[in-house]
Amino acid sequence: MEERFETRVWRLGDNIDTDIIMMTKYLAMPSLGEMVSHLFEPLRPELAAKLCPGDSIVAGENFGCGSSREMAASVLKAAGIRCVIAKSFAKIFFRNAINNGLLLIECQELYEVCREGDSVEVEVGRAIFHGGKAYPIPAFGREVMEILRCGGLVERMKALDKTAVGAPPPPNPYRNRHQKGHTLAEQLLIQNTGVLVRPGDVVTAWVDEAVLHDIYAPYIFRQFRMMGFDRVYDPERVTVMVDHLYPTCLDDDPRCFRYSRRFQDEYGVRRLYVAEGISHQIALEQGQASPGKVVFGTDSHTTTYGAVGAFATGVGYTEMAAIIGSGRLWVRVPSAIKVVVNGTLPKGVFPKDVILRVLGDLSAAGAIYRSLEFTGSAIEQMSVSGRAAIANMAVECGAKVALFAPDAKTAAFCKRDPAEFDWLYFDDEARYERVLTYDAGTFQPYLACPYSVDNVRPAAEEAGTPVDQVFLGSCTNGRLEDLAVAAKILEGRRISPFVRLIVTPGSKAVYREAARLGYLKTLIQAGAMVTHPYCSLCQGRSGGLVSGEQVVVGTHNRNFIGRMGSPKARTYLASPAVAAASALEGRIADPRDYL
């Protein structure tokens, strides 16, 4: 890595998300080189052809927010981008870029003074020079510098002593003991590492569960081999989920399915779920997510597992290759934000409305690399499914993890003895960076309006906006209670003749139970099309993509430009109740009149 260089810059704005950097529909292309021409296509389709090797990007806040797709970073590297300079970076993108040897630099001041086409001089870890002025930049920690100097994580892992793979963690003097003065995230990492941690500390976590996804399987397999591994650290702790690309819909999708199977055939991975449903619902149902575990998955919404008290977060495919080879990963201990919701949610208000309001208050960059920790009497009243909907979307404000203290509901859901995790609870002496306190009675149905998850408004303010399509499903709101509330609103009624309603249950178990209870029959009689359980429209690849300036109301988790087809289309994120009422009326509607 050059530590001093000059570079021409291209200027982008705030919240440049991974869908803008590289759209989902290109992710299964055979090579990074073929993806390069599609860089920034939804926002600036002309830019890819103008980029030259050695150029750099200058951007605002939260660059790389959104998905854990490592292609967003690796394609920038393949295009010859020297570095990305931004006010701040999304946590997963930052790690993915560093693991690919792509230099990222945080600098608050440069964005305000430079213009597209300017040249700047960079001295890594010291300053950026522009217009005769030096702008200080932070130095990197030891872990990051080692990876950058090696040219990426693959080269660094090649030197790892492979004989240590699968070795058990050292004795932990703090095991199954509550540690006073610590947040939930800190308690979980103390239990895992045996180190009394504080925010900012860098520790090595021993991975309890690794969850791989089909869409990244070829890349994980390749990186795993290149690192020199010949076996996974523990075949009982690795899970492969086929949920994005099954059934296949584009030419290169079958390749991802074949590589998903190779982990089982060649490395003895025990758990391979094919078309059983969305990974995050499966992990909750099957126990990969459970209290006290440290879990990493190749999907940003792995934060969902915090609903049952697991320290769970998303990683890229290179980091996943290192995890399944070594069983370990370095983690910077996050500071925490406590979210307290007391009281009872009003009629027509659901957990999705809670997280939407929190996102609106925090902003898309308001919790970067923080632990969001939820408590209060309203949270205690929620089901595990409701908590999962909240934990799922915490990543949309940049959170590293989202955590709920496990309780009797958690124990019943996970089929665990509460005594096994009685050490994990909120501590009055824990230090929180910030506390948000809400009266549940003040909540109402909300929408995240185009084109940002934090552009949150009361649904009543958007009522009457014509709707072309409604999507009920995803890892956020494809659970049984979500289908139940939609069925309650639509029972005995027909959706608007000008609306398409697509329903995707979160798993086969949800599908079967919804069929048994009559929810699916009710939805179908109302005019819905019910699909098999998979990632569906949320990933923006398969049937139901929209064109032109069509309007979508969906219960999923992202409304980025072009994510569901046309860059001109507008997507509103909502609760299942708002979605069902909007399908019924053919326009955005307040569900409280139907409940």
C-alpha positions as CSV (number, residue, x, y, z in Angstrom):
1,M,0.0,0.0,0.0
2,E,1.3,3.4,-1.0
3,E,1.2,5.6,2.1
4,R,1.6,8.9,0.2
5,F,0.0,9.6,-3.2
6,E,-1.9,12.1,-5.3
7,T,-5.4,11.4,-6.7
8,R,-8.2,12.9,-8.7
9,V,-11.6,12.9,-6.9
10,W,-15.2,12.3,-7.9
11,R,-17.8,13.8,-5.6
12,L,-20.9,12.0,-4.3
13,G,-23.3,12.9,-1.5
14,D,-24.6,11.5,1.8
15,N,-25.9,7.9,2.4
16,I,-24.4,6.4,-0.8
17,D,-25.8,2.9,-0.2
18,T,-24.7,-0.4,-1.5
19,D,-27.6,-0.6,-4.0
20,I,-26.4,2.6,-5.5
21,I,-22.8,1.3,-5.7
22,M,-23.8,-2.0,-7.2
23,M,-27.4,-3.1,-7.8
24,T,-28.6,-6.5,-6.6
25,K,-29.4,-7.8,-10.1
26,Y,-25.7,-7.7,-11.0
27,L,-24.3,-9.5,-7.9
28,A,-24.3,-13.0,-9.4
29,M,-22.2,-12.0,-12.5
30,P,-19.2,-14.3,-12.9
31,S,-16.5,-11.7,-12.4
32,L,-15.9,-8.3,-10.7
33,G,-14.6,-6.9,-14.0
34,E,-18.0,-7.5,-15.6
35,M,-19.7,-5.6,-12.7
36,V,-17.5,-2.5,-13.0
37,S,-19.5,-0.9,-15.9
38,H,-22.5,-0.9,-13.6
39,L,-21.0,1.1,-10.7
40,F,-23.3,3.9,-9.4
41,E,-25.8,3.0,-12.1
42,P,-29.1,4.1,-10.3
43,L,-27.7,7.5,-9.3
44,R,-25.1,8.4,-12.0
45,P,-25.1,5.9,-14.8
46,E,-22.5,7.8,-16.7
47,L,-19.9,7.7,-14.0
48,A,-18.5,4.2,-14.4
49,A,-17.2,5.1,-17.9
50,K,-15.4,8.2,-16.6
51,L,-13.6,6.5,-13.7
52,C,-9.8,5.9,-14.3
53,P,-7.4,3.8,-12.2
54,G,-5.9,5.9,-9.4
55,D,-9.1,8.1,-9.0
56,S,-10.8,8.4,-5.7
57,I,-14.3,9.1,-4.3
58,V,-15.1,12.0,-1.9
59,A,-18.5,11.7,-0.2
60,G,-20.5,12.8,2.8
61,E,-22.0,10.9,5.7
62,N,-22.6,7.1,5.9
63,F,-20.9,6.0,2.7
64,G,-21.6,2.3,2.0
65,C,-24.8,2.0,4.1
66,G,-27.2,-0.8,3.4
67,S,-26.4,-4.4,2.5
68,S,-23.4,-6.5,3.6
69,R,-22.6,-7.2,-0.1
70,E,-18.9,-7.1,-0.3
71,M,-19.1,-6.5,-4.1
72,A,-19.8,-2.9,-3.4
73,A,-16.2,-2.6,-2.1
74,S,-14.5,-5.1,-4.2
75,V,-15.9,-3.7,-7.5
76,L,-14.6,-0.2,-6.5
77,K,-11.2,-1.9,-6.0
78,A,-11.5,-3.7,-9.3
79,A,-12.3,-0.4,-11.0
80,G,-8.9,1.0,-9.8
81,I,-10.3,3.4,-7.2
82,R,-7.4,4.4,-5.0
83,C,-9.4,5.4,-1.9
84,V,-12.7,6.6,-0.7
85,I,-12.7,9.7,1.5
86,A,-16.0,10.4,3.4
87,K,-17.3,12.0,6.5
88,S,-18.2,8.6,7.9
89,F,-18.6,5.0,6.7
90,A,-21.2,2.3,7.3
91,K,-19.6,-0.4,9.6
92,I,-19.9,-3.4,7.3
93,F,-18.7,-1.5,4.2
94,F,-15.7,-0.2,6.1
95,R,-14.6,-3.7,7.0
96,N,-15.3,-5.1,3.6
97,A,-13.2,-2.4,1.9
98,I,-10.3,-2.9,4.3
99,N,-10.4,-6.6,3.7
100,N,-10.1,-6.0,0.0
101,G,-7.2,-3.7,0.5
102,L,-9.3,-0.6,-0.4
103,L,-8.2,2.4,1.5
104,L,-11.0,4.3,3.4
105,I,-10.3,7.7,5.0
106,E,-12.6,9.6,7.3
107,C,-12.3,13.4,6.9
108,Q,-15.0,15.8,7.9
109,E,-13.7,19.0,6.2
110,L,-12.6,17.9,2.7
111,Y,-16.1,17.3,1.4
112,E,-17.1,20.9,2.0
113,V,-14.2,22.4,0.1
114,C,-13.3,20.1,-2.8
115,R,-15.0,19.9,-6.2
116,E,-15.3,17.1,-8.7
117,G,-12.1,16.8,-10.7
118,D,-9.8,18.4,-8.0
119,S,-6.6,16.7,-7.1
120,V,-5.7,16.0,-3.5
121,E,-2.6,14.6,-1.9
122,V,-3.0,11.9,0.8
123,E,-0.6,11.0,3.5
124,V,-2.2,7.9,5.2
125,G,-2.8,8.3,8.9
126,R,-1.8,12.0,8.9
127,A,-3.5,14.4,6.6
128,I,-5.1,15.2,3.2
129,F,-3.6,18.2,1.4
130,H,-5.9,20.4,-0.9
131,G,-5.7,24.0,-2.0
132,G,-2.6,24.7,0.1
133,K,-4.2,23.4,3.3
134,A,-3.8,20.3,5.4
135,Y,-6.9,18.4,6.7
136,P,-6.0,16.1,9.6
137,I,-7.2,12.4,9.3
138,P,-7.3,9.7,11.9
139,A,-4.6,7.0,12.1
140,F,-5.6,3.3,11.7
141,G,-5.5,0.8,14.4
142,R,-3.0,-2.1,14.3
143,E,-5.5,-4.7,12.9
144,V,-6.5,-2.4,10.1
145,M,-3.0,-1.4,9.1
146,E,-1.8,-5.0,9.1
147,I,-4.6,-5.9,6.7
148,L,-3.9,-2.9,4.4
149,R,-0.2,-3.5,4.3
150,C,-0.8,-7.1,3.3
151,G,-3.0,-6.0,0.5
152,G,-6.2,-7.5,2.1
153,L,-7.4,-10.1,4.4
154,V,-6.7,-13.0,2.1
155,E,-3.0,-12.5,2.1
156,R,-3.0,-12.0,5.8
157,M,-4.9,-15.2,6.5
158,K,-2.5,-17.2,4.2
159,A,0.1,-16.7,6.9
160,L,-2.2,-18.0,9.7
161,D,-1.0,-21.2,11.5
162,K,-3.7,-23.6,10.2
163,T,-2.9,-26.2,13.0
164,A,-4.7,-23.9,15.4
165,V,-8.0,-24.2,13.5
166,G,-10.7,-25.6,15.7
167,A,-8.9,-25.1,19.0
168,P,-11.2,-24.4,21.9
169,P,-11.2,-21.0,23.5
170,P,-9.2,-20.5,26.6
171,P,-10.9,-20.8,30.1
172,N,-13.1,-17.9,30.8
173,P,-13.3,-16.7,34.4
174,Y,-16.4,-14.7,33.7
175,R,-18.5,-17.4,32.2
176,N,-22.2,-17.4,33.3
177,R,-21.6,-14.5,35.7
178,H,-23.2,-11.1,35.3
179,Q,-20.7,-8.2,35.1
180,K,-21.9,-5.0,36.7
181,G,-21.5,-1.7,35.0
182,H,-21.7,-3.2,31.5
183,T,-24.1,-2.9,28.6
184,L,-25.7,-5.9,27.0
185,A,-23.2,-5.9,24.2
186,E,-20.3,-5.7,26.6
187,Q,-21.7,-8.5,28.7
188,L,-22.0,-10.7,25.7
189,L,-18.4,-10.1,24.5
190,I,-17.1,-10.6,28.1
191,Q,-18.8,-14.0,28.2
192,N,-17.3,-14.8,24.8
193,T,-13.8,-13.5,25.2
194,G,-13.0,-13.6,28.9
195,V,-11.9,-10.0,28.7
196,L,-13.4,-7.2,30.7
197,V,-14.1,-4.9,27.8
198,R,-15.0,-1.3,27.3
199,P,-16.1,0.6,24.2
200,G,-13.3,1.0,21.7
201,D,-11.4,-2.1,22.8
202,V,-10.4,-4.6,20.1
203,V,-10.9,-8.2,21.1
204,T,-10.9,-11.6,19.3
205,A,-14.4,-13.2,19.4
206,W,-14.8,-17.0,19.2
207,V,-17.6,-17.5,16.7
208,D,-20.5,-19.6,18.0
209,E,-22.4,-19.7,14.7
210,A,-21.4,-18.7,11.1
211,V,-24.3,-18.2,8.6
212,L,-23.5,-18.2,4.8
213,H,-25.9,-17.2,2.1
214,D,-26.2,-18.6,-1.4
215,I,-25.7,-15.3,-3.2
216,Y,-22.2,-15.0,-1.8
217,A,-21.3,-18.7,-1.8
218,P,-18.9,-18.7,-4.8
219,Y,-17.0,-15.8,-3.4
220,I,-16.7,-17.3,0.1
221,F,-15.6,-20.6,-1.4
222,R,-12.9,-18.9,-3.5
223,Q,-11.6,-16.8,-0.7
224,F,-11.6,-19.7,1.7
225,R,-9.4,-21.7,-0.7
226,M,-7.1,-18.8,-1.5
227,M,-6.5,-18.3,2.3
228,G,-5.1,-21.9,2.4
229,F,-7.8,-23.5,4.5
230,D,-8.7,-27.2,3.8
231,R,-11.4,-27.6,6.5
232,V,-14.0,-25.5,8.3
233,Y,-13.4,-24.8,12.0
234,D,-16.5,-26.7,13.1
235,P,-19.0,-28.3,10.7
236,E,-21.6,-28.2,13.4
237,R,-21.4,-24.4,13.7
238,V,-21.6,-23.4,10.0
239,T,-24.9,-23.0,8.3
240,V,-25.6,-22.5,4.6
241,M,-28.8,-20.7,3.7
242,V,-30.3,-20.9,0.2
243,D,-32.8,-18.1,0.3
244,H,-31.9,-15.4,-2.1
245,L,-31.6,-17.2,-5.5
246,Y,-33.9,-20.2,-5.2
247,P,-35.6,-20.7,-7.5
248,T,-33.0,-19.1,-9.8
249,C,-34.1,-16.3,-12.0
250,L,-31.0,-15.0,-13.8
251,D,-28.4,-16.9,-15.9
252,D,-25.6,-17.1,-13.3
253,D,-27.8,-17.9,-10.3
254,P,-27.4,-21.7,-10.6
255,R,-23.7,-21.3,-9.9
256,C,-24.5,-19.9,-6.5
257,F,-26.7,-22.9,-5.7
258,R,-23.9,-25.3,-6.8
259,Y,-21.3,-23.6,-4.6
260,S,-23.8,-23.6,-1.6
261,R,-23.9,-27.4,-1.8
262,R,-20.1,-27.7,-2.1
263,F,-19.7,-26.6,1.5
264,Q,-21.7,-29.6,2.6
265,D,-20.2,-32.0,0.0
266,E,-16.5,-31.0,0.4
267,Y,-16.3,-29.8,4.0
268,G,-19.0,-31.7,5.8
269,V,-21.1,-28.7,6.8
270,R,-24.1,-30.2,8.6
271,R,-26.8,-27.6,8.1
272,L,-27.9,-26.7,4.5
273,Y,-31.3,-25.1,4.2
274,V,-32.7,-25.1,0.7
275,A,-35.9,-23.2,0.1
276,E,-36.9,-23.5,3.7
277,G,-37.4,-19.7,4.0
278,I,-35.5,-16.6,4.8
279,S,-32.3,-17.2,6.7
280,H,-33.1,-14.8,9.6
281,Q,-36.4,-16.5,10.3
282,I,-34.8,-20.0,9.9
283,A,-32.0,-19.1,12.3
284,L,-34.6,-18.1,14.9
285,E,-36.7,-21.2,14.4
286,Q,-33.8,-23.6,14.3
287,G,-31.7,-22.2,17.2
288,Q,-28.6,-20.8,15.4
289,A,-29.8,-17.6,17.1
290,S,-30.2,-18.0,20.8
291,P,-29.3,-16.1,24.0
292,G,-25.6,-15.6,24.7
293,K,-24.3,-16.6,21.3
294,V,-21.9,-14.6,19.0
295,V,-23.1,-15.0,15.4
296,F,-21.8,-13.6,12.1
297,G,-23.7,-13.9,8.8
298,T,-23.2,-12.7,5.3
299,D,-26.3,-10.5,5.4
300,S,-26.5,-7.1,7.1
301,H,-29.8,-8.0,8.7
302,T,-28.1,-10.7,10.9
303,T,-28.8,-8.1,13.6
304,T,-32.2,-9.7,13.8
305,Y,-30.8,-12.3,16.2
306,G,-30.4,-9.7,18.9
307,A,-34.1,-10.2,19.5
308,V,-33.2,-13.3,21.5
309,G,-30.1,-11.9,23.1
310,A,-27.4,-12.9,20.6
311,F,-24.5,-10.6,19.6
312,A,-25.1,-10.9,15.9
313,T,-24.0,-8.8,13.0
314,G,-23.3,-8.9,9.2
315,V,-19.9,-9.4,7.5
316,G,-18.7,-9.7,3.9
317,Y,-17.7,-12.8,2.1
318,T,-13.9,-12.4,2.7
319,E,-14.4,-12.1,6.4
320,M,-16.8,-15.0,6.3
321,A,-14.1,-17.1,4.6
322,A,-11.7,-16.2,7.4
323,I,-14.4,-17.0,10.1
324,I,-15.3,-20.5,8.8
325,G,-11.6,-21.3,8.5
326,S,-10.4,-20.0,11.8
327,G,-13.5,-19.8,14.0
328,R,-12.5,-16.3,15.2
329,L,-12.9,-12.6,14.3
330,W,-11.6,-9.4,15.7
331,V,-14.3,-7.1,17.0
332,R,-14.2,-3.5,18.2
333,V,-16.4,-3.2,21.2
334,P,-19.3,-0.8,20.4
335,S,-20.6,1.9,22.6
336,A,-24.3,1.7,23.2
337,I,-27.5,3.7,22.8
338,K,-30.4,2.6,25.1
339,V,-33.9,2.9,23.7
340,V,-36.6,2.9,26.4
341,V,-40.3,2.5,25.3
342,N,-42.8,2.5,28.2
343,G,-46.5,2.1,28.2
344,T,-48.8,0.4,25.7
345,L,-48.8,0.8,22.0
346,P,-52.2,2.2,20.7
347,K,-54.5,0.2,18.4
348,G,-53.1,0.0,14.9
349,V,-49.5,0.5,16.0
350,F,-46.9,-2.3,15.8
351,P,-43.2,-3.0,16.4
352,K,-42.4,-1.8,12.8
353,D,-43.8,1.6,13.7
354,V,-41.5,1.7,16.8
355,I,-38.3,1.1,14.8
356,L,-39.4,3.5,12.0
357,R,-39.8,6.3,14.5
358,V,-36.5,5.5,16.2
359,L,-34.8,5.5,12.7
360,G,-36.3,8.8,12.0
361,D,-35.1,10.3,15.2
362,L,-31.6,8.8,15.0
363,S,-31.1,9.2,11.2
364,A,-29.4,6.8,8.8
365,A,-26.0,7.5,10.3
366,G,-27.1,8.1,13.9
367,A,-25.9,4.8,15.4
368,I,-22.9,3.8,13.3
369,Y,-21.0,1.0,15.1
370,R,-23.2,1.3,18.2
371,S,-25.2,-1.3,20.0
372,L,-28.9,-0.3,20.1
373,E,-30.4,-1.8,23.3
374,F,-34.1,-1.9,23.7
375,T,-36.0,-2.0,27.0
376,G,-39.2,-0.7,28.7
377,S,-42.6,-2.0,29.5
378,A,-43.8,-1.8,25.9
379,I,-40.8,-3.9,24.8
380,E,-41.6,-6.5,27.4
381,Q,-45.1,-6.8,26.1
382,M,-43.9,-7.6,22.6
383,S,-43.5,-11.1,21.2
384,V,-40.2,-12.4,20.0
385,S,-41.4,-11.8,16.5
386,G,-42.1,-8.2,17.2
387,R,-38.7,-7.7,18.8
388,A,-37.1,-9.4,15.7
389,A,-38.8,-6.8,13.4
390,I,-37.1,-4.1,15.5
391,A,-33.7,-5.8,15.7
392,N,-33.8,-6.5,12.0
393,M,-33.9,-2.8,11.0
394,A,-31.5,-1.4,13.6
395,V,-28.7,-1.8,10.9
396,E,-30.5,0.9,8.9
397,C,-29.1,3.6,11.3
398,G,-25.7,1.9,11.2
399,A,-26.0,-0.2,14.4
400,K,-23.4,-3.0,14.9
401,V,-25.9,-5.0,16.9
402,A,-29.4,-4.6,18.3
403,L,-30.1,-6.3,21.6
404,F,-33.0,-7.2,23.9
405,A,-32.5,-8.8,27.3
406,P,-33.8,-12.4,27.2
407,D,-36.8,-13.1,29.3
408,A,-39.5,-15.8,29.8
409,K,-40.8,-15.2,26.3
410,T,-37.3,-15.7,24.9
411,A,-36.8,-18.9,26.9
412,A,-40.1,-20.3,25.6
413,F,-39.4,-19.4,22.0
414,C,-35.8,-20.8,22.1
415,K,-36.8,-23.8,24.2
416,R,-34.1,-23.0,26.7
417,D,-34.0,-23.0,30.5
418,P,-33.9,-19.3,31.7
419,A,-31.2,-20.2,34.2
420,E,-28.8,-20.7,31.3
421,F,-28.8,-16.9,30.5
422,D,-29.8,-15.3,33.8
423,W,-26.5,-13.4,33.7
424,L,-27.6,-11.3,30.8
425,Y,-29.8,-8.4,31.8
426,F,-29.8,-4.6,31.9
427,D,-27.5,-3.1,34.5
428,D,-28.4,0.2,36.2
429,E,-24.7,1.1,36.4
430,A,-23.9,0.5,32.7
431,R,-22.7,3.5,30.7
432,Y,-24.7,4.5,27.7
433,E,-23.7,7.1,25.1
434,R,-27.3,8.2,24.8
435,V,-30.7,7.3,26.1
436,L,-33.9,7.7,24.0
437,T,-37.1,7.5,26.1
438,Y,-40.5,7.2,24.5
439,D,-44.1,7.0,25.7
440,A,-45.7,4.2,23.7
441,G,-49.0,6.0,23.7
442,T,-47.6,8.8,21.5
443,F,-46.7,6.4,18.6
444,Q,-48.9,6.2,15.5
445,P,-48.6,4.3,12.2
446,Y,-45.5,5.6,10.3
447,L,-43.9,5.3,6.9
448,A,-40.3,5.6,5.7
449,C,-40.8,7.7,2.6
450,P,-38.6,7.6,-0.6
451,Y,-35.7,7.4,-0.8
452,S,-34.3,6.9,2.7
453,V,-35.2,4.7,5.6
454,D,-34.9,7.7,8.0
455,N,-37.3,9.8,6.0
456,V,-40.1,9.0,8.4
457,R,-43.5,10.6,8.6
458,P,-46.9,9.6,10.1
459,A,-48.8,7.5,7.6
460,A,-51.7,9.9,7.9
461,E,-49.6,12.7,6.3
462,E,-49.2,10.5,3.1
463,A,-52.7,9.1,3.1
464,G,-54.2,9.2,-0.4
465,T,-51.0,8.7,-2.3
466,P,-51.9,6.2,-5.1
467,V,-50.3,2.8,-4.8
468,D,-49.4,0.3,-7.6
469,Q,-48.0,-2.5,-5.6
470,V,-48.0,-3.8,-2.0
471,F,-45.5,-6.3,-0.7
472,L,-46.1,-8.2,2.6
473,G,-43.1,-10.3,3.7
474,S,-39.3,-10.2,4.1
475,C,-37.1,-10.9,7.1
476,T,-38.6,-7.9,8.8
477,N,-42.3,-8.7,8.5
478,G,-42.9,-12.1,7.0
479,R,-43.8,-13.8,10.3
480,L,-47.1,-15.3,11.4
481,E,-48.4,-12.4,13.4
482,D,-47.7,-10.1,10.3
483,L,-49.8,-12.3,8.1
484,A,-52.5,-12.4,10.8
485,V,-53.0,-8.7,11.0
486,A,-53.1,-8.3,7.2
487,A,-55.7,-11.1,7.1
488,K,-57.7,-9.4,9.8
489,I,-57.9,-6.2,7.7
490,L,-58.6,-7.9,4.4
491,E,-61.1,-10.6,5.6
492,G,-64.3,-10.4,3.6
493,R,-62.9,-7.6,1.4
494,R,-61.2,-7.3,-2.0
495,I,-58.0,-5.3,-2.7
496,S,-58.2,-2.4,-5.1
497,P,-58.4,-3.6,-8.7
498,F,-55.5,-1.4,-9.6
499,V,-53.1,-2.9,-7.0
500,R,-50.9,-5.9,-7.0
501,L,-50.5,-7.5,-3.6
502,I,-47.6,-10.0,-3.2
503,V,-47.3,-12.0,0.0
504,T,-44.2,-13.9,1.0
505,P,-44.2,-15.9,4.3
506,G,-40.9,-15.9,6.1
507,S,-40.4,-19.6,6.2
508,K,-42.1,-22.9,5.4
509,A,-43.1,-23.2,9.1
510,V,-44.8,-19.8,8.9
511,Y,-46.4,-20.8,5.6
512,R,-47.8,-24.0,6.9
513,E,-49.2,-22.4,10.1
514,A,-50.7,-19.5,8.2
515,A,-52.4,-22.0,5.8
516,R,-53.7,-24.0,8.8
517,L,-55.1,-20.9,10.5
518,G,-56.8,-19.7,7.2
519,Y,-54.7,-16.6,6.8
520,L,-53.4,-17.5,3.4
521,K,-56.9,-18.4,2.2
522,T,-58.2,-15.0,3.4
523,L,-55.3,-13.2,1.7
524,I,-55.8,-15.1,-1.6
525,Q,-59.6,-14.5,-1.6
526,A,-58.9,-10.8,-1.1
527,G,-56.8,-10.9,-4.3
528,A,-53.2,-11.5,-3.1
529,M,-50.6,-13.6,-4.8
530,V,-48.8,-15.8,-2.3
531,T,-45.3,-16.9,-3.1
532,H,-43.0,-19.6,-1.6
533,P,-40.9,-18.4,1.3
534,Y,-37.7,-16.7,0.2
535,C,-36.1,-13.2,0.1
536,S,-38.5,-12.2,-2.6
537,L,-39.0,-8.6,-3.6
538,C,-36.8,-7.2,-0.8
539,Q,-33.7,-8.2,-2.7
540,G,-34.9,-6.6,-5.9
541,R,-34.2,-9.5,-8.3
542,S,-37.3,-11.7,-8.9
543,G,-41.0,-11.4,-9.9
544,G,-42.7,-8.2,-8.9
545,L,-40.1,-5.6,-9.9
546,V,-41.6,-2.3,-10.8
547,S,-41.1,0.1,-13.7
548,G,-41.3,3.8,-14.3
549,E,-42.6,5.9,-11.5
550,Q,-44.7,3.2,-9.8
551,V,-45.4,3.4,-6.1
552,V,-44.8,0.5,-3.7
553,V,-45.8,0.1,-0.1
554,G,-43.7,-2.7,1.5
555,T,-43.1,-4.3,4.9
556,H,-39.5,-4.9,4.1
557,N,-36.5,-2.9,5.3
558,R,-35.0,-0.7,2.5
559,N,-36.4,1.8,0.1
560,F,-33.2,2.8,-1.7
561,I,-33.2,4.2,-5.2
562,G,-33.6,1.4,-7.8
563,R,-33.7,-1.4,-5.2
564,M,-37.0,-2.8,-6.5
565,G,-36.5,-2.1,-10.2
566,S,-36.8,1.3,-11.7
567,P,-34.7,4.1,-10.2
568,K,-37.7,6.4,-10.6
569,A,-40.1,4.2,-8.6
570,R,-40.9,5.2,-5.1
571,T,-41.1,2.8,-2.2
572,Y,-42.7,3.4,1.2
573,L,-41.8,1.1,4.1
574,A,-44.7,0.4,6.5
575,S,-46.2,-2.1,9.0
576,P,-48.2,-5.0,7.7
577,A,-51.4,-3.2,8.8
578,V,-50.6,-0.1,6.8
579,A,-49.6,-2.3,3.8
580,A,-52.9,-4.2,4.0
581,A,-55.0,-1.1,4.3
582,S,-53.2,0.5,1.4
583,A,-53.8,-2.6,-0.8
584,L,-57.5,-2.4,0.1
585,E,-57.9,1.3,-0.8
586,G,-55.4,1.5,-3.6
587,R,-53.7,4.4,-1.9
588,I,-51.7,4.9,1.3
589,A,-54.2,4.4,4.1
590,D,-54.3,4.5,7.9
591,P,-55.1,1.0,9.2
592,R,-56.8,2.1,12.4
593,D,-60.2,2.3,10.7
594,Y,-60.0,-1.4,9.9
595,L,-58.9,-2.7,13.3
